[in-house]
Amino acid sequence: MFGERLNAVRKERGFTAQQMADKINVAIRTYRNYESGTTSPSLKILVRIADILDVSTDYLLCRDEKTEEP
């Protein structure tokens, strides 16, 4: 879910995957792996991504949706 949300927000903000990779100083392949869900970014990179895209880390991690308690 993180990768899907990352991809959607990046596109909404008008960035290419290459631009994002450059902004967070990782290889394009690494960035694409984040969007595909193959790997996850470190906490430091996650915060940088959230800052660039002007969203919260909770939003990127899909923690903004309410869940029912058992």
Secondary structure, 3 states (H helix, E strand, C coil): CHHHHHHHHHHHCCCCHHHHHHHHCCCHHHHHHHHHCCCCCCHHHHHHHHHHHCCCHHHHCCCCCCCCCC
